[in-house]
Amino acid sequence: MKEEHLANGEELQSYFIRRIETFLQSRNRLLIGWDEILEGGLAPNATVMSRRGMSGGIAAAKADHDVVMAPTEWTYFDYPNTTVEKVYSFEPVPKELTAAQVAHVLGAQAQMWSDTHPSEDRIDALVYPRAAALAEVVWSPATNRNYDAFVVRLQPHLRRLAALGVRYKPLSTPGTVVGHWTTEHTSPTPKVGDWPPAQGLKGAGRYDITFQYERGQSRYQIHAVEIVQDGKVLATDKHFGWTGASDNLNVYQVALPQLSDTPLTLRATVSTDWGPDSHGRIMIRKTQ
C-alpha cells in the first residue's frame, strides 16, 4: 500500500480490481462486479451489479458505466418473503437517470443463493413463479404492466410448470397488512412495539399473525405477540420465531372473544439478530 500510495482498504480494493480488469481485457474479457467495487473508485470499463439497493447502479450509470440491477429488496429469490406482487412492482430503470444514462442499464438479474435452501423442491418454490414476474418486468415497459392481468396470464404457465414437475409455490394471500416495522421497531435487545389499530381483527375467532421480512441486513426476531384492548390483554402467543433470509415459527396464532367497538392494538416483543437494519410487514388472516 505504501509503494502504491494507497490510503485505505477501499483504495487497495480499487487497485486490485483495476489490475484484474487489465488482465481480463488482455484476454478479451470484461470485468463485472457487485457494487462494492464502487468503493475506492471504479475500474475504467467495469460493469456494476447493483445489489445493495439501487444507489450503486445509479452512481455507476451516472459515471458512464454499464449496470445490471439486482437489488436485494426485489431480486434475491433466496429471501422467502418477497412476494410475486413485490417482484412485479420492481422498476429496474431509475427515474433519476437521463436518457443517455438509462442506456447503461443493461437489465436486471435475480439471485438464488442455495446455501440455506439445499433441496431442489425448496429452490423450485423460491424461484417460481417469481421468475415469471421478473421476466415480465424486464421485457416490458412500465406503462404496459398490470399485476392483476399478469396473474390471469400466469395461470397457463403454472400448468406448464406443473407438467414439467416444477414444484412452484402457489399464489396465496397471507392476510391483511396491519402494519410495518422499520428501524423504529428494532433493537438487538428485546423491546415492545405497538401497532394500533389492528384493523385485520374483526369479531370473535382465531387469527394468524404473520411477520414477513422484506429487506435489511438483520432478521426480525419475535418473542411474544399480544392483542390489547383498553389496556387489557385479550390474547397472547409466546414463542420465539424469526423472519429474514429464512423463516422459523414466524406465524403467531391468537383466539379472540366477542369484541367491543374499542380499537385493538397489536403488541409484540421483538429484537434483531444484528443491528437496526430490518424492514417488513405484519399480516393478519382470520382462520375460523
N, C-alpha and C positions, 0 to 999 in steps of 0.2 A: 504494500500500500504506500509505503514511503517513497519507493522508487517511481511509482506512477502518480504520486501526488494526490492520492485518494483520501478524502477527509473522513469517510464513514462507510458503514456497511452497504448503504444504498449505492454509493459511488463504486464500491467494489463489485456489487452485483452488475451494475451497468457496464463496467469494464469487461467483466466475464461474458455478458450477453453480446457485446459488440465483437469480441473475439470469436465467439461461436458463430455469429452471423457471417463474419468474413470466411470462416471455414466452410459453412454451408453454401455460401454463394460460389465458392471455388469449385463446388460440386453440383452447380446448377440447382440448388435448393434454396428455399426461402425460410426465414425464421418466423415462427408463430409462438406466442407465449401468453400465459394468464396475465391479468392486468397488473400483477406485481412487477412486471418488467418496466412499468412506468416509473418506478421509484429509482431515482438516481439519473434519469434521462434515458429516452428510448434509443435503441439502435436505429440507424438511418432508415432501413427498409422493413422494420419489424411489423408484423400484423398482431393486433392485440385481441385476446379473448376476454371480454368484459364480464367477469363473474361476480365481483363484489358490487352488485348494483349496476347502474347504467353510467355512472360518472366516469369510470375509466374509459369506456368506449367513446363517450362524448369528448373527453380530453384528447384521446388519440385521433379521432376523426378531425377535430379542430386543428391538430398538428399535421394533417395530411397523411395519416397512417390508415391502412385498412383495418377494419374492425369486424369481429364476429360477436354478436350479442348473446351472452349465455348467463344472465343474472340468476342467482340462487332463488330469488323470490318466485320466479315463474318457471325456470327451466331445469332445476335439479330434481329429476324424477325419483331419486332415492329418498326425497322428502315425501313421506306418505300422505301428508295432509294438504298438499297443493291440489286443489280440486280441478276437474276438467274445465269448469267455468273460469277458474282463475287463470289457467294456462291460456284459454281462449281470449282472455282480456289483455294479454300481453301485446304491446306495440313495440316492435324492435327498432323503429325509426324515431329517434328522439326529436321533439319539436324544437329543441334548442339549436339544431344544425341547419345551416344554409343548404341550398340545393347542391352546391358543389361538394359540401362536406358529407351530405347524405350519400353521395356516390361511393364513399369509402365504407359504408355499411354493407358488407358482403351478404349478411343474413344472420340467422340465429342457429343455435345448437342446443340440444337437450343433453343432460348428463345423467348417466345411470351408474353410480358407483355401487358395486356389489359387495363391498366388504362386510356390510351389516345385513345384506339380503342375499345369502348364498344359493338359494334354490331357484330353479328355472320358473316354477309356478309363481313364486313371490315376485320375481322380476317381471314376468308377464303382467301381473296385476298392477305393478307400478308404472309400466311403460304404456299399456293400452287401457283405455282409449286416449290417454293424454297425448300420445304421439300424433294421433289424428288431429287433435285440436291445434297443436303447434304447427303441423303441416299446413293447415288451412291459414293460420296466421301469417306464415312466411311466404305463402304462394298467392295471397290475395290482398288487394288494397283494403285499408281500414274501412273505407266507405261502403264496401260490399259485405262486411261481416255482420252476422246476426246470430247470436248464440242459440236462440230458440229454433231458428231454421237449421242451424248446424246439427242440433240434437235429432231433428227429424231425419235429416240426410244421413246421420250416423248409423241409424238402425240397420240398413242393409249391410253396412261394413262390419257391424258387430256380428251379424250372422256369418259373414265370411271368416272372421276371426275364430268363431266357434267351430266352423267346419274344418279349419286348419289346426284345431287343437290348442289354440292360444287361450290361456285362462285369464282373460281380461277381467278387470274389476267393473261390475255393473254400475251404471249411474245411479246415484241414490241421493236423497235429501236428508241429512242428519238432523234437520230441525230448523227452528227459527233462531236467527242471530240475535242474541240479547245483550251482547257486549263484546268489547275487545280489551286485550291487555297490551300495554306498551311499557316503556321504561318506568312509568309512574307506578306500575303494579309489580315491579320486580325487585328482588333483593337476594343476595347469596344466602341470607339467613331468613327463616320463615317470617312472613308478615301477613297481616289480614287485609284483604281488599274487598270493597263493596261495589256491586253493580246494580244500582236501582234505576227505575223499577224493572223487575224481571217480567216483561210482557208475555213471554212464552208460557208462563204458568197460569193456566186458566181452568179453574174448577178443581174439584177433588179428583185424585187419580195418581197414577205412577208416571214418573218422568225420568228420561235420560238427560243428563247434562254432560255435554262433550266439550273438552278443551282441545282446540285444533291449532297447532303451531303453524305459522305462516312464514316467518323469516327471523333472522338474527343468529348470533353466534352461540346463544345459550338455550338449552332446553328448559321448558317450564315444568316445574315440579309442584304437584298439588298434594297437600297433606290432609285436607278436610274441606267439605262443602256443607253449607247450611242455608236454609231458606228461612228468612226472618220477616216477621210482620209485627209492627207496633212494638219492637224491641224483644219480641218473644220468638224463640227458635221453634219453628213448626216441624222441621225435618232435617236430618243430617246424614251424611255418608262420610265416614272417616276411614280412609285408606290412602296409602302412598302410591301415587301414579305419576307419570310424566308424559310429555309430548315434545317431540323435536324431530331429529332425523329418523328416529324410530319411536313408536308408541308403547306404553306399558300401563295398562289399567287406567286410561285417561277418560273413561266414561264413569260418571257418578249417578247413582240411582236414588231417587227420593220418592216417598209416598206422602201426598198431601191430603188433609181432611177438607171438608167443605170450607170455603174461604169467604171472608167478608170482602167488602169493596176496597179496603185499605191496601195501598200498593205493597208489593212484596219486594224484598231485597235479596239478591243472591250474594252470599258472603263466602269467601274461600280463603283458606290459609295456604299461602303459596311461597315458592322460592325459585331460584335458578341454580343451575349447577356451576355456572361461571359467568360473572359479570351481569350487567343490566340489559344487554342487547338481546331482547326476546320480544316477539310480537305475535299475536294470534287472536283468534276469536272464540267466543263461547256460544255453543248451540244448545237449545232445549227442544226436546221432542216428547210429546205425550205418547206413552206406550199402552196405556189402558185406563 
